[in-house]
Amino acid sequence: MERADDGIKDVQYRFPKDFWLGGASSATQIEGAAREGGKGLNIWDYWFEKEPHRFYDGVGPDTTSDFYHRYREDIKLMKELGHNSFRFSISWSRLIPGGIGEVNPEAVDFYNRVIDELLANGIEPFANLYHFDMPLEMQQLGGWESRKVVEAYARYARICFEKFGDRVKKWFTHNEPIVPVEGGYLYDFHYPNIVDFRRAVQVAYHTIVAHAKAVKAFREANIKDGKIGIILNLTPSYPRSEHPADRQAAHIADLLFNRSFLDPAVKGEYPQDLIDLLKAHGFLPVTQEGDLELIREHTIDWLGVNYYQPRRVKAKETLPNPYAPFMPERFFDNYEMPGRKMNPYRGWEIYEKGIYDILINLRDNYGNIECFISENGMGVQNEERFIKDGIIQDDYRIDFIKEHLKWVHKALSEGCNVKGYHLWAFMDCWSWTNAYKNRYGFVSVDLKTQKRTPKKSAYWFKAFAENGGF
Ligand code: BGP
């Protein structure tokens, strides 16, 4: 592959030799073949069929980026672009149609081929078990509200370790488990579009029980050199000011959105403040005997950190409407900081130092657990307008990556246990209800032809990998 001018002259920010560099993905967002290869339906296939108008430009998950058929070509490109690792997710509804029952041999064959191809190209597979994609029948059974689904997931996890654990050593139980809680049970951007705080709490709690059961199954599988973790979108909560009411607002947002998963996964227990808060408002989840021991005894080996944007909050300006559904915003108002830098396409603030604050927090308050940046990235609309000489000149993405990496570098130099950086995403992919509106990839995907073309950022990243820094 030709090397475009990468602009890296002298290395100022040097990274460790074995730093994991690559891209992330998820099954529903790249595989396509939603009704092929014996795959069962998941909630996205179903929701799109029912309400296509909820998806940008009416584009659903049926084709996406066709990784199912083009994985060989894509993996070859990863290698050419200097990546040493790749995160994908296994589709539960592909591997076990319906979520429970027979294992689909075509799916086993597909994931085996993907894993073998990655290894043959010197790319370490990072496998995630659950990325927002509940099998439809499991949702009909109650989704994460149901203990039966928790058990079915634990069985699915065990099957994955058995089938693929001989070659995949790096595992995750969930990606951003707070997001299906927010999307599906609070803010109406995932199926089943329920708005109900009590059910949201139950879903979050059962997700952690399911996670702990998967960790247990992993320990029992005894995978040589294997590690298991969870991927969390740790969104730092910044108060508007040092006023105690603003600080309290930020503390509660942190408890609800970050520590509700971070603490049980890393420390094996829930923060007392969170328990007190839920108790005070009558929202403690239904638990079963043995849950707390299970969670306590099955903490993780390592952590994936997804970081896109900070959360800024302030004390509430008004009393809440007593008739409105109970929402996390009962405890804080969102705060728009004057002068903030925005990604206007996604509507997310860009605040690079957030990545450093997360890593320092992990160092100081979570035993400096081994971690890596499992997602960071910038979705941009209409990127074709930046094409010059056949390549999307995404200098904005290069700047975005660099500015975040500078803070990761500083964290490293201050003793943080951060082992790598994956961009969201390796290639343009289907962004849930946003479909293909914003593009995130190092590699652009032409949806009509499925042609892949690396963007300028892909060459920059390759030079970064080759030079060991920038
Ligand atoms: C994360 C998810 C990814 C990905 C990314 C970008 O929350 O783990 O699946 O989609 O965000 O967000 P979006 O696609 O909504 O723009």
Residues whose N, C-alpha, C, O or C-beta is under 5 A from the ligand:
A	BS01	BGP	E176 G379 S431
